[in-house]
Amino acid sequence: METTAVATKTKWAVDPTHSEVTFKVKHLMITNVKGEFRKFNAEIESDGKDFTNASISATIDASSIFTNEDNRDGHLKVPTSSM
């Protein structure tokens, strides 16, 4: 008798209270600007604990950008077509 193993799909979702999406960019070659996106989600789906063929999807709400500078944040949220 031959048996065939069936892989169980496992799905993980990012816990936003224990996760972050941050960035750091050089500004005028003098200093770094740090920021974060406050609204995001991500999921990983795999065959059990085997990540060889895992799929990952993530979305970031660009309007949730925060750099601790209201003027800069406002500028970053302006659509490029209106610049």
mmCIF file of the N, C-alpha and C atoms, coordinates in Angstrom:
data_MODEL
# 
_entry.id   MODEL 
# 
loop_
_atom_site.group_PDB 
_atom_site.id 
_atom_site.type_symbol 
_atom_site.label_atom_id 
_atom_site.label_alt_id 
_atom_site.label_comp_id 
_atom_site.label_asym_id 
_atom_site.label_entity_id 
_atom_site.label_seq_id 
_atom_site.pdbx_PDB_ins_code 
_atom_site.Cartn_x 
_atom_site.Cartn_y 
_atom_site.Cartn_z 
_atom_site.occupancy 
_atom_site.B_iso_or_equiv 
_atom_site.pdbx_formal_charge 
_atom_site.auth_seq_id 
_atom_site.auth_comp_id 
_atom_site.auth_asym_id 
_atom_site.auth_atom_id 
_atom_site.pdbx_PDB_model_num 
ATOM 1   N N  . MET A 1 1  ? 0.839  -1.169 0.000  1.00 0.00 ? 1  MET A N  1 
ATOM 2   C CA . MET A 1 1  ? 0.000  0.000  0.000  1.00 0.00 ? 1  MET A CA 1 
ATOM 3   C C  . MET A 1 1  ? 0.893  1.244  0.000  1.00 0.00 ? 1  MET A C  1 
ATOM 4   N N  . GLU A 1 2  ? 0.603  2.173  -0.877 1.00 0.00 ? 2  GLU A N  1 
ATOM 5   C CA . GLU A 1 2  ? 1.381  3.404  -0.987 1.00 0.00 ? 2  GLU A CA 1 
ATOM 6   C C  . GLU A 1 2  ? 0.601  4.538  -0.334 1.00 0.00 ? 2  GLU A C  1 
ATOM 7   N N  . THR A 1 3  ? 1.289  5.357  0.455  1.00 0.00 ? 3  THR A N  1 
ATOM 8   C CA . THR A 1 3  ? 0.625  6.498  1.079  1.00 0.00 ? 3  THR A CA 1 
ATOM 9   C C  . THR A 1 3  ? 1.223  7.770  0.525  1.00 0.00 ? 3  THR A C  1 
ATOM 10  N N  . THR A 1 4  ? 0.400  8.762  0.419  1.00 0.00 ? 4  THR A N  1 
ATOM 11  C CA . THR A 1 4  ? 0.836  10.070 -0.059 1.00 0.00 ? 4  THR A CA 1 
ATOM 12  C C  . THR A 1 4  ? 0.674  11.066 1.070  1.00 0.00 ? 4  THR A C  1 
ATOM 13  N N  . ALA A 1 5  ? 1.747  11.775 1.385  1.00 0.00 ? 5  ALA A N  1 
ATOM 14  C CA . ALA A 1 5  ? 1.679  12.789 2.439  1.00 0.00 ? 5  ALA A CA 1 
ATOM 15  C C  . ALA A 1 5  ? 1.007  14.040 1.887  1.00 0.00 ? 5  ALA A C  1 
ATOM 16  N N  . VAL A 1 6  ? 0.104  14.583 2.652  1.00 0.00 ? 6  VAL A N  1 
ATOM 17  C CA . VAL A 1 6  ? -0.573 15.813 2.274  1.00 0.00 ? 6  VAL A CA 1 
ATOM 18  C C  . VAL A 1 6  ? -0.053 16.928 3.185  1.00 0.00 ? 6  VAL A C  1 
ATOM 19  N N  . ALA A 1 7  ? 0.507  17.942 2.574  1.00 0.00 ? 7  ALA A N  1 
ATOM 20  C CA . ALA A 1 7  ? 1.037  19.061 3.353  1.00 0.00 ? 7  ALA A CA 1 
ATOM 21  C C  . ALA A 1 7  ? -0.110 19.916 3.874  1.00 0.00 ? 7  ALA A C  1 
ATOM 22  N N  . THR A 1 8  ? 0.010  20.304 5.110  1.00 0.00 ? 8  THR A N  1 
ATOM 23  C CA . THR A 1 8  ? -0.974 21.182 5.720  1.00 0.00 ? 8  THR A CA 1 
ATOM 24  C C  . THR A 1 8  ? -0.515 22.613 5.536  1.00 0.00 ? 8  THR A C  1 
ATOM 25  N N  . LYS A 1 9  ? -1.378 23.432 4.971  1.00 0.00 ? 9  LYS A N  1 
ATOM 26  C CA . LYS A 1 9  ? -1.055 24.848 4.805  1.00 0.00 ? 9  LYS A CA 1 
ATOM 27  C C  . LYS A 1 9  ? -1.131 25.534 6.165  1.00 0.00 ? 9  LYS A C  1 
ATOM 28  N N  . THR A 1 10 ? -0.130 26.329 6.454  1.00 0.00 ? 10 THR A N  1 
ATOM 29  C CA . THR A 1 10 ? -0.091 27.099 7.682  1.00 0.00 ? 10 THR A CA 1 
ATOM 30  C C  . THR A 1 10 ? -0.021 28.570 7.309  1.00 0.00 ? 10 THR A C  1 
ATOM 31  N N  . LYS A 1 11 ? -0.821 29.379 7.970  1.00 0.00 ? 11 LYS A N  1 
ATOM 32  C CA . LYS A 1 11 ? -0.849 30.808 7.673  1.00 0.00 ? 11 LYS A CA 1 
ATOM 33  C C  . LYS A 1 11 ? -0.545 31.594 8.943  1.00 0.00 ? 11 LYS A C  1 
ATOM 34  N N  . TRP A 1 12 ? 0.398  32.551 8.800  1.00 0.00 ? 12 TRP A N  1 
ATOM 35  C CA . TRP A 1 12 ? 0.728  33.447 9.892  1.00 0.00 ? 12 TRP A CA 1 
ATOM 36  C C  . TRP A 1 12 ? 0.356  34.858 9.474  1.00 0.00 ? 12 TRP A C  1 
ATOM 37  N N  . ALA A 1 13 ? -0.088 35.637 10.434 1.00 0.00 ? 13 ALA A N  1 
ATOM 38  C CA . ALA A 1 13 ? -0.386 37.055 10.195 1.00 0.00 ? 13 ALA A CA 1 
ATOM 39  C C  . ALA A 1 13 ? 0.467  37.882 11.144 1.00 0.00 ? 13 ALA A C  1 
ATOM 40  N N  . VAL A 1 14 ? 0.974  38.988 10.665 1.00 0.00 ? 14 VAL A N  1 
ATOM 41  C CA . VAL A 1 14 ? 1.787  39.875 11.482 1.00 0.00 ? 14 VAL A CA 1 
ATOM 42  C C  . VAL A 1 14 ? 0.912  40.467 12.584 1.00 0.00 ? 14 VAL A C  1 
ATOM 43  N N  . ASP A 1 15 ? 1.438  40.490 13.781 1.00 0.00 ? 15 ASP A N  1 
ATOM 44  C CA . ASP A 1 15 ? 0.762  41.115 14.914 1.00 0.00 ? 15 ASP A CA 1 
ATOM 45  C C  . ASP A 1 15 ? 1.211  42.575 14.969 1.00 0.00 ? 15 ASP A C  1 
ATOM 46  N N  . PRO A 1 16 ? 0.350  43.529 14.598 1.00 0.00 ? 16 PRO A N  1 
ATOM 47  C CA . PRO A 1 16 ? 0.780  44.925 14.523 1.00 0.00 ? 16 PRO A CA 1 
ATOM 48  C C  . PRO A 1 16 ? 1.206  45.527 15.853 1.00 0.00 ? 16 PRO A C  1 
ATOM 49  N N  . THR A 1 17 ? 0.781  44.946 16.960 1.00 0.00 ? 17 THR A N  1 
ATOM 50  C CA . THR A 1 17 ? 1.198  45.490 18.255 1.00 0.00 ? 17 THR A CA 1 
ATOM 51  C C  . THR A 1 17 ? 2.618  45.068 18.625 1.00 0.00 ? 17 THR A C  1 
ATOM 52  N N  . HIS A 1 18 ? 3.154  44.074 17.920 1.00 0.00 ? 18 HIS A N  1 
ATOM 53  C CA . HIS A 1 18 ? 4.517  43.607 18.193 1.00 0.00 ? 18 HIS A CA 1 
ATOM 54  C C  . HIS A 1 18 ? 5.408  43.686 16.948 1.00 0.00 ? 18 HIS A C  1 
ATOM 55  N N  . SER A 1 19 ? 5.009  44.503 15.987 1.00 0.00 ? 19 SER A N  1 
ATOM 56  C CA . SER A 1 19 ? 5.750  44.622 14.727 1.00 0.00 ? 19 SER A CA 1 
ATOM 57  C C  . SER A 1 19 ? 5.877  46.090 14.349 1.00 0.00 ? 19 SER A C  1 
ATOM 58  N N  . GLU A 1 20 ? 6.804  46.363 13.439 1.00 0.00 ? 20 GLU A N  1 
ATOM 59  C CA . GLU A 1 20 ? 6.969  47.740 12.969 1.00 0.00 ? 20 GLU A CA 1 
ATOM 60  C C  . GLU A 1 20 ? 7.555  47.741 11.569 1.00 0.00 ? 20 GLU A C  1 
ATOM 61  N N  . VAL A 1 21 ? 7.238  48.803 10.838 1.00 0.00 ? 21 VAL A N  1 
ATOM 62  C CA . VAL A 1 21 ? 7.836  49.041 9.529  1.00 0.00 ? 21 VAL A CA 1 
ATOM 63  C C  . VAL A 1 21 ? 8.504  50.405 9.633  1.00 0.00 ? 21 VAL A C  1 
ATOM 64  N N  . THR A 1 22 ? 9.825  50.397 9.639  1.00 0.00 ? 22 THR A N  1 
ATOM 65  C CA . THR A 1 22 ? 10.582 51.629 9.822  1.00 0.00 ? 22 THR A CA 1 
ATOM 66  C C  . THR A 1 22 ? 11.553 51.833 8.663  1.00 0.00 ? 22 THR A C  1 
ATOM 67  N N  . PHE A 1 23 ? 12.076 53.053 8.560  1.00 0.00 ? 23 PHE A N  1 
ATOM 68  C CA . PHE A 1 23 ? 13.069 53.355 7.531  1.00 0.00 ? 23 PHE A CA 1 
ATOM 69  C C  . PHE A 1 23 ? 13.995 54.446 8.044  1.00 0.00 ? 23 PHE A C  1 
ATOM 70  N N  . LYS A 1 24 ? 15.130 54.564 7.379  1.00 0.00 ? 24 LYS A N  1 
ATOM 71  C CA . LYS A 1 24 ? 16.098 55.623 7.668  1.00 0.00 ? 24 LYS A CA 1 
ATOM 72  C C  . LYS A 1 24 ? 16.710 56.036 6.338  1.00 0.00 ? 24 LYS A C  1 
ATOM 73  N N  . VAL A 1 25 ? 16.704 57.339 6.040  1.00 0.00 ? 25 VAL A N  1 
ATOM 74  C CA . VAL A 1 25 ? 17.288 57.846 4.801  1.00 0.00 ? 25 VAL A CA 1 
ATOM 75  C C  . VAL A 1 25 ? 18.253 58.986 5.115  1.00 0.00 ? 25 VAL A C  1 
ATOM 76  N N  . LYS A 1 26 ? 19.262 59.120 4.276  1.00 0.00 ? 26 LYS A N  1 
ATOM 77  C CA . LYS A 1 26 ? 20.235 60.205 4.412  1.00 0.00 ? 26 LYS A CA 1 
ATOM 78  C C  . LYS A 1 26 ? 19.588 61.494 3.912  1.00 0.00 ? 26 LYS A C  1 
ATOM 79  N N  . HIS A 1 27 ? 19.736 62.582 4.669  1.00 0.00 ? 27 HIS A N  1 
ATOM 80  C CA . HIS A 1 27 ? 19.174 63.885 4.301  1.00 0.00 ? 27 HIS A CA 1 
ATOM 81  C C  . HIS A 1 27 ? 20.315 64.880 4.119  1.00 0.00 ? 27 HIS A C  1 
ATOM 82  N N  . LEU A 1 28 ? 20.455 65.391 2.895  1.00 0.00 ? 28 LEU A N  1 
ATOM 83  C CA . LEU A 1 28 ? 21.477 66.398 2.554  1.00 0.00 ? 28 LEU A CA 1 
ATOM 84  C C  . LEU A 1 28 ? 22.895 65.946 2.904  1.00 0.00 ? 28 LEU A C  1 
ATOM 85  N N  . MET A 1 29 ? 23.122 64.638 2.944  1.00 0.00 ? 29 MET A N  1 
ATOM 86  C CA . MET A 1 29 ? 24.428 64.064 3.253  1.00 0.00 ? 29 MET A CA 1 
ATOM 87  C C  . MET A 1 29 ? 24.951 64.514 4.617  1.00 0.00 ? 29 MET A C  1 
ATOM 88  N N  . ILE A 1 30 ? 24.062 65.035 5.454  1.00 0.00 ? 30 ILE A N  1 
ATOM 89  C CA . ILE A 1 30 ? 24.468 65.533 6.765  1.00 0.00 ? 30 ILE A CA 1 
ATOM 90  C C  . ILE A 1 30 ? 23.921 64.668 7.891  1.00 0.00 ? 30 ILE A C  1 
ATOM 91  N N  . THR A 1 31 ? 22.665 64.315 7.764  1.00 0.00 ? 31 THR A N  1 
ATOM 92  C CA . THR A 1 31 ? 21.991 63.608 8.854  1.00 0.00 ? 31 THR A CA 1 
ATOM 93  C C  . THR A 1 31 ? 21.075 62.533 8.297  1.00 0.00 ? 31 THR A C  1 
ATOM 94  N N  . ASN A 1 32 ? 20.533 61.739 9.176  1.00 0.00 ? 32 ASN A N  1 
ATOM 95  C CA . ASN A 1 32 ? 19.570 60.719 8.781  1.00 0.00 ? 32 ASN A CA 1 
ATOM 96  C C  . ASN A 1 32 ? 18.180 61.113 9.251  1.00 0.00 ? 32 ASN A C  1 
ATOM 97  N N  . VAL A 1 33 ? 17.192 60.808 8.446  1.00 0.00 ? 33 VAL A N  1 
ATOM 98  C CA . VAL A 1 33 ? 15.792 60.982 8.823  1.00 0.00 ? 33 VAL A CA 1 
ATOM 99  C C  . VAL A 1 33 ? 15.224 59.593 9.057  1.00 0.00 ? 33 VAL A C  1 
ATOM 100 N N  . LYS A 1 34 ? 14.644 59.398 10.227 1.00 0.00 ? 34 LYS A N  1 
ATOM 101 C CA . LYS A 1 34 ? 14.018 58.127 10.563 1.00 0.00 ? 34 LYS A CA 1 
ATOM 102 C C  . LYS A 1 34 ? 12.505 58.294 10.498 1.00 0.00 ? 34 LYS A C  1 
ATOM 103 N N  . GLY A 1 35 ? 11.835 57.227 10.154 1.00 0.00 ? 35 GLY A N  1 
ATOM 104 C CA . GLY A 1 35 ? 10.385 57.278 10.110 1.00 0.00 ? 35 GLY A CA 1 
ATOM 105 C C  . GLY A 1 35 ? 9.783  55.897 10.197 1.00 0.00 ? 35 GLY A C  1 
ATOM 106 N N  . GLU A 1 36 ? 8.483  55.879 10.156 1.00 0.00 ? 36 GLU A N  1 
ATOM 107 C CA . GLU A 1 36 ? 7.760  54.620 10.241 1.00 0.00 ? 36 GLU A CA 1 
ATOM 108 C C  . GLU A 1 36 ? 6.437  54.730 9.494  1.00 0.00 ? 36 GLU A C  1 
ATOM 109 N N  . PHE A 1 37 ? 5.884  53.574 9.186  1.00 0.00 ? 37 PHE A N  1 
ATOM 110 C CA . PHE A 1 37 ? 4.530  53.483 8.664  1.00 0.00 ? 37 PHE A CA 1 
ATOM 111 C C  . PHE A 1 37 ? 3.706  52.829 9.763  1.00 0.00 ? 37 PHE A C  1 
ATOM 112 N N  . ARG A 1 38 ? 2.618  53.468 10.142 1.00 0.00 ? 38 ARG A N  1 
ATOM 113 C CA . ARG A 1 38 ? 1.852  52.996 11.293 1.00 0.00 ? 38 ARG A CA 1 
ATOM 114 C C  . ARG A 1 38 ? 0.724  52.038 10.937 1.00 0.00 ? 38 ARG A C  1 
ATOM 115 N N  . LYS A 1 39 ? 0.391  51.938 9.661  1.00 0.00 ? 39 LYS A N  1 
ATOM 116 C CA . LYS A 1 39 ? -0.671 51.008 9.239  1.00 0.00 ? 39 LYS A CA 1 
ATOM 117 C C  . LYS A 1 39 ? -0.109 50.061 8.186  1.00 0.00 ? 39 LYS A C  1 
ATOM 118 N N  . PHE A 1 40 ? -0.104 48.794 8.496  1.00 0.00 ? 40 PHE A N  1 
ATOM 119 C CA . PHE A 1 40 ? 0.427  47.783 7.586  1.00 0.00 ? 40 PHE A CA 1 
ATOM 120 C C  . PHE A 1 40 ? -0.115 46.426 7.991  1.00 0.00 ? 40 PHE A C  1 
ATOM 121 N N  . ASN A 1 41 ? 0.003  45.467 7.092  1.00 0.00 ? 41 ASN A N  1 
ATOM 122 C CA . ASN A 1 41 ? -0.302 44.082 7.430  1.00 0.00 ? 41 ASN A CA 1 
ATOM 123 C C  . ASN A 1 41 ? 0.514  43.177 6.536  1.00 0.00 ? 41 ASN A C  1 
ATOM 124 N N  . ALA A 1 42 ? 0.704  41.963 6.992  1.00 0.00 ? 42 ALA A N  1 
ATOM 125 C CA . ALA A 1 42 ? 1.462  40.979 6.222  1.00 0.00 ? 42 ALA A CA 1 
ATOM 126 C C  . ALA A 1 42 ? 1.020  39.584 6.639  1.00 0.00 ? 42 ALA A C  1 
ATOM 127 N N  . GLU A 1 43 ? 1.109  38.664 5.683  1.00 0.00 ? 43 GLU A N  1 
ATOM 128 C CA . GLU A 1 43 ? 0.773  37.266 5.929  1.00 0.00 ? 43 GLU A CA 1 
ATOM 129 C C  . GLU A 1 43 ? 1.809  36.373 5.259  1.00 0.00 ? 43 GLU A C  1 
ATOM 130 N N  . ILE A 1 44 ? 2.065  35.258 5.884  1.00 0.00 ? 44 ILE A N  1 
ATOM 131 C CA . ILE A 1 44 ? 2.946  34.240 5.325  1.00 0.00 ? 44 ILE A CA 1 
ATOM 132 C C  . ILE A 1 44 ? 2.164  32.933 5.309  1.00 0.00 ? 44 ILE A C  1 
ATOM 133 N N  . GLU A 1 45 ? 2.205  32.253 4.172  1.00 0.00 ? 45 GLU A N  1 
ATOM 134 C CA . GLU A 1 45 ? 1.548  30.951 4.067  1.00 0.00 ? 45 GLU A CA 1 
ATOM 135 C C  . GLU A 1 45 ? 2.581  29.934 3.609  1.00 0.00 ? 45 GLU A C  1 
ATOM 136 N N  . SER A 1 46 ? 2.650  28.815 4.326  1.00 0.00 ? 46 SER A N  1 
ATOM 137 C CA . SER A 1 46 ? 3.648  27.798 3.997  1.00 0.00 ? 46 SER A CA 1 
ATOM 138 C C  . SER A 1 46 ? 3.036  26.411 4.119  1.00 0.00 ? 46 SER A C  1 
ATOM 139 N N  . ASP A 1 47 ? 3.814  25.435 3.697  1.00 0.00 ? 47 ASP A N  1 
ATOM 140 C CA . ASP A 1 47 ? 3.438  24.033 3.869  1.00 0.00 ? 47 ASP A CA 1 
ATOM 141 C C  . ASP A 1 47 ? 3.948  23.610 5.243  1.00 0.00 ? 47 ASP A C  1 
ATOM 142 N N  . GLY A 1 48 ? 3.095  23.717 6.246  1.00 0.00 ? 48 GLY A N  1 
ATOM 143 C CA . GLY A 1 48 ? 3.511  23.400 7.605  1.00 0.00 ? 48 GLY A CA 1 
ATOM 144 C C  . GLY A 1 48 ? 4.663  24.275 8.032  1.00 0.00 ? 48 GLY A C  1 
ATOM 145 N N  . LYS A 1 49 ? 5.759  23.676 8.491  1.00 0.00 ? 49 LYS A N  1 
ATOM 146 C CA . LYS A 1 49 ? 6.933  24.435 8.923  1.00 0.00 ? 49 LYS A CA 1 
ATOM 147 C C  . LYS A 1 49 ? 7.980  24.560 7.822  1.00 0.00 ? 49 LYS A C  1 
ATOM 148 N N  . ASP A 1 50 ? 7.676  24.091 6.626  1.00 0.00 ? 50 ASP A N  1 
ATOM 149 C CA . ASP A 1 50 ? 8.605  24.163 5.493  1.00 0.00 ? 50 ASP A CA 1 
ATOM 150 C C  . ASP A 1 50 ? 8.361  25.461 4.727  1.00 0.00 ? 50 ASP A C  1 
ATOM 151 N N  . PHE A 1 51 ? 9.339  26.352 4.746  1.00 0.00 ? 51 PHE A N  1 
ATOM 152 C CA . PHE A 1 51 ? 9.200  27.657 4.085  1.00 0.00 ? 51 PHE A CA 1 
ATOM 153 C C  . PHE A 1 51 ? 9.789  27.673 2.681  1.00 0.00 ? 51 PHE A C  1 
ATOM 154 N N  . THR A 1 52 ? 10.173 26.526 2.152  1.00 0.00 ? 52 THR A N  1 
ATOM 155 C CA . THR A 1 52 ? 10.786 26.461 0.836  1.00 0.00 ? 52 THR A CA 1 
ATOM 156 C C  . THR A 1 52 ? 9.916  27.116 -0.229 1.00 0.00 ? 52 THR A C  1 
ATOM 157 N N  . ASN A 1 53 ? 8.632  26.845 -0.214 1.00 0.00 ? 53 ASN A N  1 
ATOM 158 C CA . ASN A 1 53 ? 7.707  27.401 -1.209 1.00 0.00 ? 53 ASN A CA 1 
ATOM 159 C C  . ASN A 1 53 ? 6.702  28.354 -0.577 1.00 0.00 ? 53 ASN A C  1 
ATOM 160 N N  . ALA A 1 54 ? 7.097  29.018 0.491  1.00 0.00 ? 54 ALA A N  1 
ATOM 161 C CA . ALA A 1 54 ? 6.187  29.925 1.201  1.00 0.00 ? 54 ALA A CA 1 
ATOM 162 C C  . ALA A 1 54 ? 5.823  31.115 0.329  1.00 0.00 ? 54 ALA A C  1 
ATOM 163 N N  . SER A 1 55 ? 4.635  31.637 0.561  1.00 0.00 ? 55 SER A N  1 
ATOM 164 C CA . SER A 1 55 ? 4.234  32.878 -0.108 1.00 0.00 ? 55 SER A CA 1 
ATOM 165 C C  . SER A 1 55 ? 4.049  33.951 0.959  1.00 0.00 ? 55 SER A C  1 
ATOM 166 N N  . ILE A 1 56 ? 4.484  35.143 0.615  1.00 0.00 ? 56 ILE A N  1 
ATOM 167 C CA . ILE A 1 56 ? 4.434  36.263 1.546  1.00 0.00 ? 56 ILE A CA 1 
ATOM 168 C C  . ILE A 1 56 ? 3.714  37.411 0.864  1.00 0.00 ? 56 ILE A C  1 
ATOM 169 N N  . SER A 1 57 ? 2.769  38.005 1.571  1.00 0.00 ? 57 SER A N  1 
ATOM 170 C CA . SER A 1 57 ? 2.108  39.198 1.041  1.00 0.00 ? 57 SER A CA 1 
ATOM 171 C C  . SER A 1 57 ? 2.123  40.276 2.118  1.00 0.00 ? 57 SER A C  1 
ATOM 172 N N  . ALA A 1 58 ? 2.356  41.501 1.688  1.00 0.00 ? 58 ALA A N  1 
ATOM 173 C CA . ALA A 1 58 ? 2.409  42.612 2.628  1.00 0.00 ? 58 ALA A CA 1 
ATOM 174 C C  . ALA A 1 58 ? 1.828  43.854 1.968  1.00 0.00 ? 58 ALA A C  1 
ATOM 175 N N  . THR A 1 59 ? 1.161  44.666 2.765  1.00 0.00 ? 59 THR A N  1 
ATOM 176 C CA . THR A 1 59 ? 0.665  45.957 2.298  1.00 0.00 ? 59 THR A CA 1 
ATOM 177 C C  . THR A 1 59 ? 1.012  47.012 3.337  1.00 0.00 ? 59 THR A C  1 
ATOM 178 N N  . ILE A 1 60 ? 1.346  48.191 2.840  1.00 0.00 ? 60 ILE A N  1 
ATOM 179 C CA . ILE A 1 60 ? 1.660  49.316 3.713  1.00 0.00 ? 60 ILE A CA 1 
ATOM 180 C C  . ILE A 1 60 ? 0.800  50.489 3.265  1.00 0.00 ? 60 ILE A C  1 
ATOM 181 N N  . ASP A 1 61 ? 0.110  51.113 4.203  1.00 0.00 ? 61 ASP A N  1 
ATOM 182 C CA . ASP A 1 61 ? -0.695 52.302 3.920  1.00 0.00 ? 61 ASP A CA 1 
ATOM 183 C C  . ASP A 1 61 ? 0.263  53.496 3.911  1.00 0.00 ? 61 ASP A C  1 
ATOM 184 N N  . ALA A 1 62 ? 0.582  53.989 2.727  1.00 0.00 ? 62 ALA A N  1 
ATOM 185 C CA . ALA A 1 62 ? 1.551  55.080 2.600  1.00 0.00 ? 62 ALA A CA 1 
ATOM 186 C C  . ALA A 1 62 ? 1.104  56.340 3.330  1.00 0.00 ? 62 ALA A C  1 
ATOM 187 N N  . SER A 1 63 ? -0.206 56.531 3.483  1.00 0.00 ? 63 SER A N  1 
ATOM 188 C CA . SER A 1 63 ? -0.681 57.723 4.179  1.00 0.00 ? 63 SER A CA 1 
ATOM 189 C C  . SER A 1 63 ? -0.449 57.651 5.691  1.00 0.00 ? 63 SER A C  1 
ATOM 190 N N  . SER A 1 64 ? 0.024  56.506 6.186  1.00 0.00 ? 64 SER A N  1 
ATOM 191 C CA . SER A 1 64 ? 0.293  56.373 7.620  1.00 0.00 ? 64 SER A CA 1 
ATOM 192 C C  . SER A 1 64 ? 1.747  56.700 7.959  1.00 0.00 ? 64 SER A C  1 
ATOM 193 N N  . ILE A 1 65 ? 2.467  57.329 7.027  1.00 0.00 ? 65 ILE A N  1 
ATOM 194 C CA . ILE A 1 65 ? 3.869  57.671 7.267  1.00 0.00 ? 65 ILE A CA 1 
ATOM 195 C C  . ILE A 1 65 ? 3.984  58.650 8.436  1.00 0.00 ? 65 ILE A C  1 
ATOM 196 N N  . PHE A 1 66 ? 5.015  58.466 9.249  1.00 0.00 ? 66 PHE A N  1 
ATOM 197 C CA . PHE A 1 66 ? 5.268  59.334 10.392 1.00 0.00 ? 66 PHE A CA 1 
ATOM 198 C C  . PHE A 1 66 ? 6.775  59.508 10.537 1.00 0.00 ? 66 PHE A C  1 
ATOM 199 N N  . THR A 1 67 ? 7.230  60.780 10.454 1.00 0.00 ? 67 THR A N  1 
ATOM 200 C CA . THR A 1 67 ? 8.656  61.075 10.615 1.00 0.00 ? 67 THR A CA 1 
ATOM 201 C C  . THR A 1 67 ? 8.911  62.032 11.779 1.00 0.00 ? 67 THR A C  1 
ATOM 202 N N  . ASN A 1 68 ? 7.875  62.296 12.556 1.00 0.00 ? 68 ASN A N  1 
ATOM 203 C CA . ASN A 1 68 ? 7.961  63.197 13.702 1.00 0.00 ? 68 ASN A CA 1 
ATOM 204 C C  . ASN A 1 68 ? 8.170  64.651 13.282 1.00 0.00 ? 68 ASN A C  1 
ATOM 205 N N  . GLU A 1 69 ? 7.768  64.990 12.070 1.00 0.00 ? 69 GLU A N  1 
ATOM 206 C CA . GLU A 1 69 ? 7.843  66.369 11.555 1.00 0.00 ? 69 GLU A CA 1 
ATOM 207 C C  . GLU A 1 69 ? 6.620  66.572 10.677 1.00 0.00 ? 69 GLU A C  1 
ATOM 208 N N  . ASP A 1 70 ? 5.633  67.302 11.190 1.00 0.00 ? 70 ASP A N  1 
ATOM 209 C CA . ASP A 1 70 ? 4.348  67.459 10.488 1.00 0.00 ? 70 ASP A CA 1 
ATOM 210 C C  . ASP A 1 70 ? 4.492  68.008 9.074  1.00 0.00 ? 70 ASP A C  1 
ATOM 211 N N  . ASN A 1 71 ? 5.353  69.020 8.867  1.00 0.00 ? 71 ASN A N  1 
ATOM 212 C CA . ASN A 1 71 ? 5.515  69.590 7.524  1.00 0.00 ? 71 ASN A CA 1 
ATOM 213 C C  . ASN A 1 71 ? 6.070  68.565 6.539  1.00 0.00 ? 71 ASN A C  1 
ATOM 214 N N  . ARG A 1 72 ? 7.057  67.812 6.961  1.00 0.00 ? 72 ARG A N  1 
ATOM 215 C CA . ARG A 1 72 ? 7.643  66.785 6.093  1.00 0.00 ? 72 ARG A CA 1 
ATOM 216 C C  . ARG A 1 72 ? 6.617  65.691 5.802  1.00 0.00 ? 72 ARG A C  1 
ATOM 217 N N  . ASP A 1 73 ? 5.900  65.255 6.834  1.00 0.00 ? 73 ASP A N  1 
ATOM 218 C CA . ASP A 1 73 ? 4.887  64.222 6.627  1.00 0.00 ? 73 ASP A CA 1 
ATOM 219 C C  . ASP A 1 73 ? 3.827  64.695 5.643  1.00 0.00 ? 73 ASP A C  1 
ATOM 220 N N  . GLY A 1 74 ? 3.401  65.943 5.779  1.00 0.00 ? 74 GLY A N  1 
ATOM 221 C CA . GLY A 1 74 ? 2.416  66.499 4.850  1.00 0.00 ? 74 GLY A CA 1 
ATOM 222 C C  . GLY A 1 74 ? 2.947  66.524 3.428  1.00 0.00 ? 74 GLY A C  1 
ATOM 223 N N  . HIS A 1 75 ? 4.205  66.915 3.264  1.00 0.00 ? 75 HIS A N  1 
ATOM 224 C CA . HIS A 1 75 ? 4.828  66.951 1.940  1.00 0.00 ? 75 HIS A CA 1 
ATOM 225 C C  . HIS A 1 75 ? 4.904  65.542 1.327  1.00 0.00 ? 75 HIS A C  1 
ATOM 226 N N  . LEU A 1 76 ? 5.259  64.561 2.144  1.00 0.00 ? 76 LEU A N  1 
ATOM 227 C CA . LEU A 1 76 ? 5.379  63.179 1.650  1.00 0.00 ? 76 LEU A CA 1 
ATOM 228 C C  . LEU A 1 76 ? 4.026  62.592 1.258  1.00 0.00 ? 76 LEU A C  1 
ATOM 229 N N  . LYS A 1 77 ? 2.950  63.128 1.781  1.00 0.00 ? 77 LYS A N  1 
ATOM 230 C CA . LYS A 1 77 ? 1.608  62.608 1.467  1.00 0.00 ? 77 LYS A CA 1 
ATOM 231 C C  . LYS A 1 77 ? 0.975  63.258 0.246  1.00 0.00 ? 77 LYS A C  1 
ATOM 232 N N  . VAL A 1 78 ? 1.627  64.285 -0.317 1.00 0.00 ? 78 VAL A N  1 
ATOM 233 C CA . VAL A 1 78 ? 1.104  64.958 -1.506 1.00 0.00 ? 78 VAL A CA 1 
ATOM 234 C C  . VAL A 1 78 ? 1.324  64.056 -2.723 1.00 0.00 ? 78 VAL A C  1 
ATOM 235 N N  . PRO A 1 79 ? 0.272  63.807 -3.522 1.00 0.00 ? 79 PRO A N  1 
ATOM 236 C CA . PRO A 1 79 ? 0.460  62.986 -4.734 1.00 0.00 ? 79 PRO A CA 1 
ATOM 237 C C  . PRO A 1 79 ? 1.509  63.622 -5.655 1.00 0.00 ? 79 PRO A C  1 
ATOM 238 N N  . THR A 1 80 ? 2.344  62.798 -6.270 1.00 0.00 ? 80 THR A N  1 
ATOM 239 C CA . THR A 1 80 ? 3.415  63.321 -7.124 1.00 0.00 ? 80 THR A CA 1 
ATOM 240 C C  . THR A 1 80 ? 2.876  64.080 -8.324 1.00 0.00 ? 80 THR A C  1 
ATOM 241 N N  . SER A 1 81 ? 1.669  63.785 -8.771 1.00 0.00 ? 81 SER A N  1 
ATOM 242 C CA . SER A 1 81 ? 1.108  64.481 -9.922 1.00 0.00 ? 81 SER A CA 1 
ATOM 243 C C  . SER A 1 81 ? 0.754  65.932 -9.599 1.00 0.00 ? 81 SER A C  1 
ATOM 244 N N  . SER A 1 82 ? 0.661  66.295 -8.315 1.00 0.00 ? 82 SER A N  1 
ATOM 245 C CA . SER A 1 82 ? 0.330  67.663 -7.942 1.00 0.00 ? 82 SER A CA 1 
ATOM 246 C C  . SER A 1 82 ? 1.546  68.461 -7.515 1.00 0.00 ? 82 SER A C  1 
ATOM 247 N N  . MET A 1 83 ? 2.738  67.881 -7.662 1.00 0.00 ? 83 MET A N  1 
ATOM 248 C CA . MET A 1 83 ? 3.967  68.589 -7.271 1.00 0.00 ? 83 MET A CA 1 
ATOM 249 C C  . MET A 1 83 ? 4.459  69.446 -8.410 1.00 0.00 ? 83 MET A C  1 
# 
